[in-house]
């Protein structure tokens, strides 16, 4: 009997997060990264792409709202030179719209398809999925669009981070695009939490198809060099509610 080949792991470049993921993301998986504005989703995405460039895995950053110049400036504050990576052919930043992205991935003659062929990206970050809500509002059509996007990225051999904006800063999150969590292979939650009257950040893996993953919720910080994962929250319940309480 022929054994099934083990899928390769794609490290994020964030050591604590890779250990939570069981060694990294599964190759060609689509990962939903959900979090409120300013919680660090874009930073995580850039760190993932920079790590890929260092490992010889070219990356594609697709943005619907941030101009490349802004991303270059923000990345520089973290110690990353995105312009140099572009010049070396290790990264490509694309400012476009959801409509153009989906249509381009479906057309082999589109400029984006040509970019994919020339760059041969192994990693892609899309920022952010919230913009698809303006592209289509019908739930059935939206799920079809998400499926088309995810399948196209997988077909091209890319392991993707799909950044999505949470609708609330604290507490349980709700979004109209309710089908997206069912389409992706893994879900990564990034949350603000209030602990002892101070704001902190928390990260957790909600699901990961085809792999075991850590179940604990960990704190993290953002600074020079990007995201650093801290210790699990101990002796507290309700972390993801935004206002945890101490366990007696």
C-alpha positions as CSV (number, residue, x, y, z in Angstrom):
1,X,0.0,0.0,0.0
2,X,1.4,3.4,-1.0
3,X,1.5,5.9,1.9
4,X,0.2,9.4,1.5
5,X,3.0,12.0,1.3
6,X,3.3,14.2,4.3
7,X,2.5,17.8,3.5
8,X,5.4,20.3,3.9
9,X,5.2,22.9,6.7
10,X,5.5,26.6,5.8
11,X,7.0,28.6,8.8
12,X,5.5,32.0,9.6
13,X,8.8,33.4,10.8
14,X,7.2,33.9,14.3
15,X,8.7,31.1,16.4
16,X,6.1,31.0,19.1
17,X,3.3,30.9,16.5
18,X,5.0,28.2,14.5
19,X,5.0,26.0,17.7
20,X,1.3,26.7,18.2
21,X,0.7,25.6,14.6
22,X,2.5,22.3,15.1
23,X,5.6,23.5,13.1
24,X,4.0,26.0,10.7
25,X,1.2,26.2,8.2
26,X,0.4,23.3,5.9
27,X,1.6,23.9,2.4
28,X,-1.1,25.4,0.0
29,X,-3.5,25.9,2.9
30,X,-5.7,29.1,3.2
31,X,-5.6,30.7,6.6
32,X,-8.1,33.3,7.8
33,X,-6.5,35.9,10.2
34,X,-9.3,37.7,12.0
35,X,-8.7,40.7,14.2
36,X,-9.7,44.3,15.0
37,X,-8.0,47.3,13.4
38,X,-4.5,47.9,14.8
39,X,-4.2,44.5,16.4
40,X,-1.3,43.5,14.1
41,X,-2.8,41.5,11.2
42,X,-0.9,43.4,8.5
43,X,2.3,43.1,10.6
44,X,1.9,39.4,10.8
45,X,1.3,39.2,7.1
46,X,4.4,41.2,6.3
47,X,6.5,39.1,8.7
48,X,5.3,36.0,7.0
49,X,6.3,37.3,3.6
50,X,9.7,38.6,4.8
51,X,10.4,35.2,6.3
52,X,9.5,33.5,3.0
53,X,11.9,35.8,1.1
54,X,14.7,34.8,3.5
55,X,14.0,31.2,2.8
56,X,13.8,31.6,-1.0
57,X,10.0,31.5,-1.1
58,X,8.8,34.5,-3.1
59,X,5.7,36.3,-1.8
60,X,2.8,38.3,-3.1
61,X,1.1,41.0,-1.0
62,X,-2.3,42.0,-2.4
63,X,-3.8,45.1,-0.7
64,X,-7.2,46.7,-1.4
65,X,-6.7,49.8,0.9
66,X,-3.1,50.5,1.8
67,X,-0.8,52.0,-0.9
68,X,2.5,50.2,-1.3
69,X,4.4,53.3,-0.2
70,X,2.5,53.1,3.2
71,X,3.3,49.5,3.6
72,X,7.0,50.1,2.8
73,X,7.1,52.9,5.5
74,X,5.4,50.7,8.1
75,X,7.6,47.7,7.4
76,X,10.8,49.9,7.7
77,X,9.8,50.7,11.3
78,X,9.9,46.9,11.9
79,X,13.3,46.6,10.3
80,X,12.1,45.2,6.9
81,X,13.1,46.6,3.6
82,X,10.2,45.7,1.3
83,X,11.5,47.8,-1.6
84,X,14.8,45.9,-1.6
85,X,12.9,42.6,-1.6
86,X,10.9,43.7,-4.6
87,X,14.1,44.8,-6.4
88,X,15.6,41.3,-5.7
89,X,12.5,39.6,-7.1
90,X,11.5,38.1,-3.8
91,X,8.3,40.1,-3.2
92,X,5.7,41.8,-5.2
93,X,3.1,44.3,-3.8
94,X,-0.1,44.7,-5.7
95,X,-2.7,47.5,-5.1
96,X,-6.0,46.4,-6.7
97,X,-9.7,45.7,-6.0
98,X,-11.5,42.4,-5.1
99,X,-13.2,42.4,-8.5
100,X,-10.0,42.7,-10.5
101,X,-8.3,40.1,-8.3
102,X,-10.9,37.4,-8.8
103,X,-11.3,38.1,-12.5
104,X,-7.5,38.1,-13.0
105,X,-7.1,34.7,-11.2
106,X,-9.7,33.2,-13.6
107,X,-8.0,34.6,-16.7
108,X,-4.6,33.1,-17.8
109,X,-3.9,36.2,-19.9
110,X,-4.4,38.8,-17.2
111,X,-1.5,40.9,-15.8
112,X,-1.8,39.3,-12.4
113,X,-1.6,35.8,-13.9
114,X,1.6,36.9,-15.7
115,X,3.0,38.2,-12.4
116,X,2.2,34.9,-10.8
117,X,4.0,33.0,-13.6
118,X,7.1,35.3,-13.5
119,X,7.4,35.6,-9.7
120,X,6.2,32.0,-8.9
121,X,5.1,33.1,-5.4
122,X,4.9,30.4,-2.7
123,X,3.2,32.8,-0.2
124,X,0.5,35.3,-0.5
125,X,-1.2,37.8,1.8
126,X,-4.6,39.4,1.0
127,X,-5.5,42.5,2.9
128,X,-8.4,42.6,3.6
129,X,-11.3,40.2,3.0
130,X,-13.7,42.7,4.4
131,X,-13.7,44.5,1.0
132,X,-15.4,41.5,-0.6
133,X,-18.6,42.6,1.2
134,X,-18.8,45.5,-1.2
135,X,-18.2,43.2,-4.1
136,X,-21.2,40.9,-3.4
137,X,-23.8,40.9,-0.6
138,X,-25.7,37.7,-1.5
139,X,-24.4,34.9,0.9
140,X,-24.5,32.2,-1.9
141,X,-22.6,34.4,-4.4
142,X,-20.1,35.5,-1.7
143,X,-19.4,31.9,-0.8
144,X,-18.8,31.1,-4.5
145,X,-16.4,34.0,-4.7
146,X,-14.5,32.9,-1.7
147,X,-14.3,29.3,-3.0
148,X,-13.1,30.6,-6.4
149,X,-10.4,32.7,-4.7
150,X,-9.1,30.0,-2.4
151,X,-9.1,27.3,-5.0
152,X,-7.2,29.6,-7.4
153,X,-4.5,30.4,-4.8
154,X,-4.1,26.7,-4.1
155,X,-4.0,25.8,-7.8
156,X,-1.0,28.2,-8.1
157,X,0.7,26.4,-5.2
158,X,0.5,29.4,-2.8
159,X,0.0,29.2,1.0
160,X,-2.2,32.2,1.8
161,X,-3.0,34.4,4.7
162,X,-6.5,36.1,4.3
163,X,-6.7,39.0,6.6
164,X,-10.2,39.9,7.8
165,X,-11.4,42.8,10.0
166,X,-13.3,41.9,13.1
167,X,-16.4,44.0,13.6
168,X,-15.8,44.8,17.3
169,X,-12.7,45.8,19.2
170,X,-13.5,43.6,22.1
171,X,-15.6,40.5,22.7
172,X,-17.3,38.1,20.3
173,X,-17.0,39.0,16.6
174,X,-19.7,38.9,14.0
175,X,-19.5,39.4,10.2
176,X,-21.9,39.1,7.3
177,X,-19.5,37.0,5.3
178,X,-20.2,34.0,7.5
179,X,-19.2,31.5,4.9
180,X,-15.5,32.4,4.9
181,X,-14.6,30.4,8.1
182,X,-16.0,27.3,6.4
183,X,-14.0,27.8,3.2
184,X,-10.6,28.2,4.7
185,X,-8.3,25.5,6.2
186,X,-7.3,27.3,9.4
187,X,-8.4,30.3,11.5
188,X,-6.1,32.5,13.5
189,X,-7.7,34.9,16.0
190,X,-5.9,38.1,17.1
191,X,-7.8,40.0,19.8
192,X,-7.5,42.9,22.2
193,X,-8.2,41.9,25.8
194,X,-8.5,43.8,29.0
195,X,-6.4,42.3,31.9
196,X,-6.2,44.1,35.2
197,X,-7.4,47.3,33.7
198,X,-4.8,47.3,31.0
199,X,-5.1,46.4,27.3
200,X,-3.2,43.4,26.0
201,X,-3.2,41.4,22.8
202,X,-4.1,37.7,22.6
203,X,-3.7,35.1,19.8
204,X,-5.3,31.7,19.4
205,X,-5.7,29.0,16.7
206,X,-9.4,28.3,16.3
207,X,-9.1,25.5,13.8
208,X,-6.5,23.8,11.5
209,X,-7.6,21.1,9.1
210,X,-5.2,18.2,8.8
211,X,-3.1,19.0,11.8
212,X,-3.0,19.1,15.5
213,X,-2.5,22.6,17.0
214,X,-2.1,24.3,20.4
215,X,-5.4,25.1,22.2
216,X,-4.0,27.7,24.6
217,X,-4.5,31.4,24.2
218,X,-1.2,33.4,24.3
219,X,-0.3,37.0,24.7
220,X,1.9,38.7,22.1
221,X,3.7,42.1,21.6
222,X,4.6,44.1,18.5
223,X,7.9,45.9,18.1
224,X,11.2,46.0,16.2
225,X,11.4,42.7,14.3
226,X,7.7,42.2,14.3
227,X,5.4,40.0,16.5
228,X,6.7,38.2,19.5
229,X,4.6,35.5,21.1
230,X,4.4,35.5,24.9
231,X,3.2,33.0,27.5
232,X,-0.3,31.5,27.7
233,X,-2.8,33.4,29.8
234,X,-3.0,31.5,33.1
235,X,-5.6,31.4,35.8
236,X,-8.1,33.3,33.7
237,X,-11.3,32.5,31.8
238,X,-13.1,34.4,29.1
239,X,-10.0,35.7,27.4
240,X,-11.6,36.0,24.0
241,X,-14.6,37.8,25.5
242,X,-12.3,40.8,25.8
243,X,-12.8,41.1,29.6
244,X,-11.5,37.9,31.2
245,X,-11.9,37.1,34.9
246,X,-9.5,35.4,37.3
247,X,-10.1,31.7,38.1
248,X,-10.2,31.0,41.8
